[in-house]
Amino acid sequence: MTGASAGRTLRRAASLARQRRFAEQIRLLAPEVYRFRESARFYRLLGVACLRTGDSRAARSFLLRAEQLAPDDVGVRLALCALHARDGDVDRALHGWLEVLDADPANRAAKRGLAILRAGTPGELIRIAGSNGVEPLLAARPVSARRWRRRTAI
């Protein structure tokens, strides 16, 4: 397949995500894992779709691969934090959100995650565990790796 075809596939997947058609997005992307094995964007799209449909095991696998390929991707970090919160691993979620805020003090998704943890209400954490409860904890739009590196540079 050509680069143009690959680009179309990823654009279609992003469009399905915006339309909240996550199951269809997964059906589009899952058969393409080998073709996109070196694409962090692909794994982020697939991982977040799995997270939003409640498949934590698949989400973890795909998001960890995305993190390997693009360790500076804020969207991947936020998705992993939401996954950790959903799974009850508060320490890892807290650590991740603090890292994001160190680099981007205005990041609203990380601030929301910390606010929920600070409130410490079991109801909020249970809500996160629901399939749509992670929504406010995910990046509204991807942050470029260049911008992330610039903010995290010492």
Secondary structure, DSSP 8 states (H G I E B T S, - for coil): --HHHHHHHHHHHHHHHHTT-HHHHHHHHGGGTTTTTT-HHHHHHHHHHHHHHT-HHHHHHHHHHHHHH-TT-HHHHHHHHHHHHHTT-HHHHHHHHHHHHHH-TT-HHHHHHHHHHHHT-HHHHHHHHSTTTTGGGS-SS---HHHHHHHH--
